[in-house]
Amino acid sequence: MNITTTIDGTSASIYPSGEIDLDTLPPLRAVVDALPPQVTDLQWDLTGTTFMDVTGLNFLFARAPHDSAPGRRATVTGLNHQPLELLVLAAEVHPTAFELSRLIPETPPADFRPAGP
């Protein structure tokens, strides 16, 4: 797995390239752990990620107890077909644990009801 990180003030973007699974989790954790504490906005650009298993799903939604920036907001962009399907399925099965609007800001919350005519 190749991982590129860019930091601009309080924002960081991480670009993993390859699969996100149990074997690739340690380098991803290391990248997040190495971010400066002033980074409050973290964007995962998954354009180069073609496969993600449950390990990646839990990693994106989990908050590490040793995270140096507990208020850090993480978002995801560039979702390919399989990672997107995994996120949607997880949100359908367990919407309170896997709230998509937390990672993908344009996603309406699970309890969203469109206004009637």
Beta strands, then each sheet from edge to edge (+ up, - down):
strand 1: 2-8
strand 2: 11-17
strand 3: 41-45
strand 4: 73-77
sheet 1: 1+ 2- 3- 4-
end
